[in-house]
């Protein structure tokens, strides 16, 4: 099973790095968002509770979240491509646990997203943020939870889709709003009640807190913080829940094929 997981994950990485346009686009798109929106809103932005924080700095955790979001989305599109090319059917009849398919795809996509996020983390010193080793580890941990949640959710949706066009439609009306309603674009403290409620129940909002809070609070203080613990609990339940649902969906399809 371990060899199967590694092989599936390695295949995702090789496929990604062999597509130069995909490598460039996955980095360029978040950077364009960050630079243009940061420049446009910088003069009029004031973050509640974060005096002196520019919009470029405030938007940075949202950009990291966007990187793992798009990586999870576009990497799991390969599920649809593999099915259309007949490769997925060959994997399904192989004598490997179905968990290996799910974990291999998800881990491969997660690593791709995290590598891109690590590149963007190189800009942290230029934002004037002093992040110690403990802070970096907590930030990486938060990114990993977010990447797991988005990737497992993307896999779950892609497994039920027949075409990439349908998957893109779902992305536009479901996955992107999850990111937009996480507080990545704007603070929610002064938003309307209904919008603040949507952000509160959105699990991605809690994943964003796992990325944002280590930038401004010491790690020792943060771990004992009720706000961080609540965000961690919700984000972990969301990520693991999506992974379990993906595994259940794959196993259910296999049983239906055997019965028929």
Beta strands, then each sheet from edge to edge (+ up, - down):
end
